[in-house]
């Protein structure tokens, strides 16, 4: 019997949004859900008690980084990742496959796996599908991911197909080597920005009957309209009764757009990363705490926010902490940003169940300014310039 199961509670009638419950050995997770990222067995600056307070029900840790330090043997020897980091709720670990993409200058890739040069000390390490599963079994998360190859968004059709086919072969090897009965292994859909490859990948992995599916290789630099087009193709070809996890997505507007297209799970370093740079989520868009306009501002970040930060501290105080380089400032701003996303997902879930998700999404979008449209257009132009002259399969016009 699979240790992780998924029940769908309600499906929106106007979109593909759905509310569900993910059952795991360390508790249930109400979906849709945002998973804070604890790369090195810690969500930066935030304690497990604070994560519980802001409403986190599941977090993510990184296999590659925990492999390098302290090492999976250390984590296993002290009782596994839950005990090691003092978190009694569900945990998901990624496979290290994304580092094949993001640390391209530090690795060599072949059919058997990847050789990484540690970004810490330069030592060489070998990752294979079997090794990635072995490490994750020692870490002991509830949900673990198959080792995959994430092709860059500008990859041509041939490269994207090669990476996808290798991902499928690696998924089979991960399945064969997975032995812990208290963990669920998810497959990862790849295929770059090519509709036919995405469809084939989703169908191929579905035939392997994983208990859930990650959707990788999106939101890595391609224009958003292409992200959503590929996501729709994938979700149309994944089993409706299995959880869908869109990897690496965490901007508020993107979460709601993903939910509308049938995604159940998300993760991203964004809320804590931008907090450490002085940026805060609000219903009107991002607030830059460094701005001089906050120097004498006695208001909280948001008047109606129920997070600890907004209930106790002013914008003026947060700006002072940030300018003085006090760690407390980074902590308080991280708490707010995490609460903002987790509360957004909770309200989206309620709206789905109540049949008002479309209205909820429209109302949020009307007030939220995601980013400067000029900057968005410039980013799209730069991306198109990178792939100009590529195969006809890529059509952004």
BADRENZA-473187 format. One record per residue (C-alpha): residue in three letters; x, y, z. Coordinates in nm, 3 decimals, decimal comma. Layout:
# BADRENZA-473187
   code        xx        yy        zz
    ala         X         Y         Z
...
END
This chain:
# BADRENZA-473187
   code        xx        yy        zz
    unk     0,000     0,000     0,000
    unk     0,135     0,342    -0,091
    unk     0,242     0,548     0,214
    unk     0,119     0,869     0,050
    unk    -0,234     0,900    -0,089
    unk    -0,435     1,188    -0,229
    unk    -0,805     1,269    -0,199
    unk    -0,972     1,540    -0,405
    unk    -1,234     1,725    -0,200
    unk    -1,370     1,969    -0,455
    unk    -1,303     2,074    -0,816
    unk    -1,381     2,425    -0,939
    unk    -1,643     2,433    -1,212
    unk    -1,492     2,722    -1,412
    unk    -1,121     2,632    -1,394
    unk    -0,913     2,323    -1,323
    unk    -0,849     2,432    -0,963
    unk    -0,903     2,162    -0,705
    unk    -0,890     2,130    -0,328
    unk    -0,751     1,809    -0,187
    unk    -0,582     1,634     0,104
    unk    -0,241     1,470     0,076
    unk    -0,205     1,195     0,335
    unk     0,154     1,125     0,448
    unk     0,322     0,931     0,732
    unk     0,382     1,261     0,915
    unk     0,036     1,407     0,874
    unk    -0,213     1,540     0,626
    unk    -0,153     1,835     0,394
    unk    -0,443     2,043     0,266
    unk    -0,395     2,140    -0,098
    unk    -0,329     2,357    -0,289
    unk    -0,021     2,416    -0,080
    unk     0,296     2,622    -0,087
    unk     0,602     2,447     0,059
    unk     0,867     2,672     0,219
    unk     1,218     2,571     0,113
    unk     1,464     2,458     0,379
    unk     1,759     2,391     0,149
    unk     2,004     2,289     0,420
    unk     1,751     2,149     0,670
    unk     1,648     2,500     0,769
    unk     1,419     2,762     0,623
    unk     1,657     3,056     0,639
    unk     1,618     3,270     0,956
    unk     1,289     3,099     1,054
    unk     1,249     2,838     1,330
    unk     1,023     2,531     1,304
    unk     0,791     2,683     1,567
    unk     0,759     2,998     1,356
    unk     0,689     2,787     1,047
    unk     0,403     2,621     1,232
    unk     0,277     2,963     1,342
    unk     0,263     3,099     0,987
    unk     0,072     2,791     0,874
    unk     0,332     2,572     0,704
    unk     0,223     2,209     0,684
    unk     0,505     2,068     0,466
    unk     0,853     2,191     0,379
    unk     1,119     2,102     0,123
    unk     1,488     2,021     0,171
    unk     1,762     1,978    -0,088
    unk     1,932     1,644    -0,147
    unk     2,243     1,785    -0,314
    unk     2,323     2,034    -0,039
    unk     2,253     1,790     0,245
    unk     2,469     1,534     0,069
    unk     2,761     1,776     0,078
    unk     2,704     1,874     0,442
    unk     2,645     1,726     0,688
    unk     2,606     1,411     0,474
    unk     2,314     1,166     0,461
    unk     2,488     0,926     0,699
    unk     2,498     1,194     0,968
    unk     2,129     1,273     0,922
    unk     2,037     0,903     0,933
    unk     2,250     0,843     1,244
    unk     2,061     1,107     1,444
    unk     1,716     0,978     1,351
    unk     1,643     1,117     1,006
    unk     1,561     1,460     0,872
    unk     1,249     1,517     1,082
    unk     1,433     1,461     1,410
    unk     1,750     1,630     1,284
    unk     1,577     1,962     1,215
    unk     1,302     1,942     1,475
    unk     1,015     1,933     1,225
    unk     0,743     1,675     1,293
    unk     0,534     1,746     0,984
    unk     0,576     1,619     0,625
    unk     0,897     1,685     0,432
    unk     0,972     1,658     0,060
    unk     1,327     1,627    -0,071
    unk     1,423     1,706    -0,428
    unk     1,663     1,473    -0,606
    unk     1,955     1,698    -0,692
    unk     1,849     1,695    -1,055
    unk     1,795     2,070    -1,064
    unk     2,163     2,117    -0,976
    unk     2,244     1,939    -1,303
    unk     2,079     2,243    -1,462
    unk     2,174     2,526    -1,223
    unk     2,535     2,417    -1,161
    unk     2,612     2,339    -1,524
    unk     2,960     2,493    -1,496
    unk     3,044     2,248    -1,216
    unk     2,932     1,916    -1,366
    unk     2,967     1,657    -1,640
    unk     2,666     1,459    -1,754
    unk     2,640     1,113    -1,910
    unk     2,388     0,832    -1,941
    unk     2,475     0,688    -1,601
    unk     2,439     1,013    -1,408
    unk     2,630     1,331    -1,331
    unk     2,967     1,418    -1,183
    unk     2,950     1,730    -0,967
    unk     3,234     1,947    -0,849
    unk     3,138     2,065    -0,501
    unk     3,083     2,440    -0,485
    unk     3,220     2,420    -0,129
    unk     3,561     2,253    -0,165
    unk     3,592     2,150    -0,531
    unk     3,574     1,777    -0,456
    unk     3,418     1,558    -0,726
    unk     3,104     1,357    -0,651
    unk     2,906     1,111    -0,861
    unk     2,524     1,122    -0,866
    unk     2,326     0,846    -1,036
    unk     1,953     0,774    -1,012
    unk     2,030     0,495    -0,767
    unk     2,254     0,718    -0,557
    unk     1,996     0,998    -0,549
    unk     1,734     0,756    -0,417
    unk     1,978     0,607    -0,165
    unk     2,060     0,951    -0,026
    unk     1,693     1,045     0,001
    unk     1,613     0,718     0,176
    unk     1,880     0,799     0,436
    unk     1,743     1,149     0,480
    unk     1,397     0,999     0,539
    unk     1,156     1,252     0,388
    unk     0,795     1,152     0,327
    unk     0,807     1,245    -0,043
    unk     1,115     1,201    -0,257
    unk     1,181     1,289    -0,620
    unk     1,324     1,089    -0,909
    unk     1,658     1,203    -1,049
    unk     1,602     1,397    -1,370
    unk     1,772     1,617    -1,626
    unk     1,630     1,968    -1,654
    unk     1,706     2,107    -1,999
    unk     1,761     2,485    -2,017
    unk     1,460     2,675    -2,157
    unk     1,649     2,782    -2,471
    unk     1,742     2,421    -2,554
    unk     1,655     2,315    -2,907
    unk     1,412     2,033    -2,976
    unk     1,680     1,768    -3,014
    unk     1,849     1,850    -2,683
    unk     1,516     1,874    -2,498
    unk     1,411     1,534    -2,636
    unk     1,742     1,373    -2,536
    unk     1,714     1,513    -2,183
    unk     1,351     1,401    -2,156
    unk     1,425     1,047    -2,271
    unk     1,714     1,024    -2,026
    unk     1,482     1,148    -1,752
    unk     1,242     0,864    -1,835
    unk     1,518     0,603    -1,820
    unk     1,640     0,747    -1,493
    unk     1,284     0,740    -1,355
    unk     1,268     0,365    -1,423
    unk     1,601     0,317    -1,245
    unk     1,480     0,522    -0,948
    unk     1,168     0,308    -0,924
    unk     1,374    -0,009    -0,934
    unk     1,610     0,105    -0,659
    unk     1,353     0,259    -0,425
    unk     1,302     0,032    -0,122
    unk     1,161     0,231     0,173
    unk     0,794     0,151     0,221
    unk     0,729     0,469     0,421
    unk     0,830     0,706     0,139
    unk     0,655     0,799    -0,184
    unk     0,866     0,847    -0,498
    unk     0,738     1,107    -0,747
    unk     0,832     1,114    -1,114
    unk     0,921     1,441    -1,286
    unk     0,781     1,551    -1,622
    unk     1,031     1,720    -1,856
    unk     1,028     1,815    -2,225
    unk     1,143     2,175    -2,232
    unk     0,914     2,423    -2,407
    unk     0,786     2,177    -2,668
    unk     0,423     2,073    -2,655
    unk     0,470     1,731    -2,812
    unk     0,756     1,644    -2,575
    unk     0,563     1,758    -2,270
    unk     0,265     1,547    -2,373
    unk     0,485     1,243    -2,434
    unk     0,668     1,286    -2,103
    unk     0,346     1,312    -1,903
    unk     0,202     1,001    -2,068
    unk     0,525     0,802    -2,030
    unk     0,557     0,878    -1,660
    unk     0,188     0,812    -1,605
    unk     0,241     0,462    -1,744
    unk     0,498     0,406    -1,467
    unk     0,221     0,471    -1,210
    unk     0,401     0,701    -0,969
    unk     0,197     0,816    -0,664
    unk     0,252     1,178    -0,772
    unk     0,416     1,388    -1,040
    unk     0,653     1,681    -1,034
    unk     0,652     1,921    -1,329
    unk     1,009     2,036    -1,382
    unk     1,192     2,257    -1,627
    unk     0,937     2,540    -1,618
    unk     0,966     2,890    -1,468
    unk     1,339     2,878    -1,542
    unk     1,356     3,184    -1,764
    unk     1,094     3,132    -2,036
    unk     0,807     3,385    -2,080
    unk     0,514     3,310    -1,854
    unk     0,266     3,254    -2,134
    unk     0,485     2,966    -2,246
    unk     0,507     2,834    -1,891
    unk     0,128     2,819    -1,867
    unk     0,087     2,671    -2,214
    unk     0,324     2,384    -2,128
    unk     0,160     2,334    -1,788
    unk    -0,182     2,298    -1,948
    unk    -0,049     2,034    -2,186
    unk     0,110     1,841    -1,900
    unk    -0,190     1,851    -1,667
    unk    -0,424     1,742    -1,948
    unk    -0,214     1,424    -1,971
    unk    -0,154     1,343    -1,603
    unk    -0,395     1,125    -1,403
    unk    -0,652     1,346    -1,230
    unk    -0,638     1,147    -0,905
    unk    -0,267     1,201    -0,840
    unk    -0,104     1,514    -0,688
    unk     0,070     1,756    -0,926
    unk     0,372     1,952    -0,808
    unk     0,493     2,255    -1,008
    unk     0,855     2,286    -0,903
    unk     1,023     2,618    -0,823
    unk     0,722     2,851    -0,848
    unk     0,638     3,095    -0,568
    unk     0,532     3,442    -0,685
    unk     0,177     3,514    -0,560
    unk     0,026     3,570    -0,904
    unk     0,198     3,256    -1,035
    unk     0,060     3,046    -0,752
    unk    -0,297     3,140    -0,838
    unk    -0,234     3,092    -1,211
    unk    -0,092     2,746    -1,135
    unk    -0,383     2,655    -0,908
    unk    -0,625     2,756    -1,183
    unk    -0,454     2,505    -1,411
    unk    -0,482     2,216    -1,168
    unk    -0,157     2,230    -0,968
    unk    -0,169     2,106    -0,607
    unk     0,183     2,173    -0,473
    unk     0,441     2,449    -0,515
    unk     0,780     2,538    -0,369
    unk     1,021     2,828    -0,407
    unk     1,298     3,012    -0,220
    unk     1,142     3,343    -0,330
    unk     0,965     3,457    -0,009
    unk     1,271     3,428     0,214
    unk     1,521     3,534    -0,052
    unk     1,349     3,861    -0,135
    unk     1,293     3,928     0,236
    unk     1,669     3,918     0,287
    unk     1,689     4,185     0,017
    unk     1,426     4,410     0,176
    unk     1,124     4,316    -0,040
    unk     0,786     4,235     0,112
    unk     0,467     4,092    -0,036
    unk     0,154     4,304    -0,006
    unk    -0,186     4,283    -0,173
    unk    -0,079     4,574    -0,396
    unk     0,252     4,416    -0,498
    unk     0,601     4,421    -0,354
    unk     0,701     4,681    -0,094
    unk     1,067     4,788    -0,077
    unk     1,140     4,842     0,293
    unk     1,460     5,031     0,203
    unk     1,267     5,323     0,059
    unk     1,302     5,646     0,257
    unk     0,922     5,679     0,259
    unk     0,920     5,407     0,528
    unk     1,150     5,596     0,766
    unk     0,865     5,746     0,972
    unk     0,587     5,508     0,867
    unk     0,417     5,373     1,178
    unk     0,192     5,135     0,983
    unk     0,255     4,760     0,965
    unk     0,345     4,607     0,630
    unk    -0,028     4,545     0,579
    unk    -0,304     4,669     0,806
    unk    -0,516     4,352     0,796
    unk    -0,231     4,096     0,802
    unk    -0,240     3,857     1,098
    unk     0,125     3,754     1,090
    unk     0,344     3,812     1,398
    unk     0,543     4,082     1,221
    unk     0,244     4,293     1,121
    unk     0,081     4,250     1,460
    unk     0,380     4,392     1,646
    unk     0,608     4,605     1,428
    unk     0,601     4,907     1,200
    unk     0,751     4,968     0,860
    unk     0,976     5,226     1,023
    unk     1,118     4,965     1,264
    unk     1,168     4,708     0,991
    unk     1,351     4,964     0,777
    unk     1,572     5,051     1,075
    unk     1,658     4,685     1,132
    unk     1,736     4,633     0,764
    unk     1,955     4,943     0,736
    unk     2,134     4,849     1,059
    unk     2,190     4,497     0,920
    unk     2,022     4,338     1,221
    unk     1,933     3,970     1,175
    unk     1,595     4,022     1,342
    unk     1,484     4,233     1,046
    unk     1,548     3,950     0,801
    unk     1,365     3,711     1,029
    unk     1,058     3,931     1,071
    unk     1,033     4,003     0,700
    unk     1,073     3,634     0,614
    unk     0,790     3,551     0,856
    unk     0,562     3,800     0,682
    unk     0,642     3,680     0,330
    unk     0,589     3,317     0,421
    unk     0,263     3,398     0,595
    unk     0,146     3,595     0,292
    unk     0,190     3,299     0,054
    unk     0,058     3,036     0,295
    unk    -0,248     3,248     0,375
    unk    -0,303     3,308     0,003
    unk    -0,310     2,932    -0,058
    unk    -0,544     2,875     0,235
    unk    -0,785     3,138     0,105
    unk    -0,761     2,996    -0,247
    unk    -0,852     2,653    -0,111
    unk    -1,153     2,796     0,074
    unk    -1,263     2,975    -0,243
    unk    -1,241     2,652    -0,444
    unk    -1,455     2,468    -0,190
    unk    -1,707     2,754    -0,176
    unk    -1,726     2,780    -0,556
    unk    -1,582     3,133    -0,569
    unk    -1,226     3,073    -0,687
    unk    -1,258     3,269    -1,012
    unk    -1,390     3,572    -0,826
    unk    -1,116     3,538    -0,564
    unk    -0,845     3,515    -0,828
    unk    -0,986     3,809    -1,023
    unk    -1,011     4,026    -0,713
    unk    -0,654     3,948    -0,610
    unk    -0,522     4,014    -0,960
    unk    -0,704     4,347    -0,983
    unk    -0,514     4,484    -0,685
    unk    -0,178     4,312    -0,721
    unk     0,094     4,463    -0,939
    unk     0,329     4,176    -1,016
    unk     0,607     4,369    -1,190
    unk     0,670     4,650    -1,433
    unk     0,516     4,553    -1,772
    unk     0,807     4,724    -1,947
    unk     1,052     4,498    -1,760
    unk     0,839     4,194    -1,850
    unk     0,848     4,290    -2,217
    unk     1,226     4,340    -2,203
    unk     1,274     3,999    -2,040
    unk     1,063     3,834    -2,309
    unk     1,259     4,010    -2,584
    unk     1,590     3,894    -2,436
    unk     1,463     3,537    -2,415
    unk     1,340     3,539    -2,772
    unk     1,674     3,674    -2,887
    unk     1,849     3,381    -2,720
    unk     1,644     3,125    -2,909
    unk     1,605     3,311    -3,240
    unk     1,689     3,085    -3,527
    unk     1,594     2,775    -3,327
    unk     1,360     2,498    -3,443
    unk     1,013     2,574    -3,571
    unk     0,864     2,381    -3,278
    unk     0,923     2,692    -3,066
    unk     0,659     2,945    -3,158
    unk     0,614     3,249    -2,935
    unk     0,450     3,478    -3,190
END
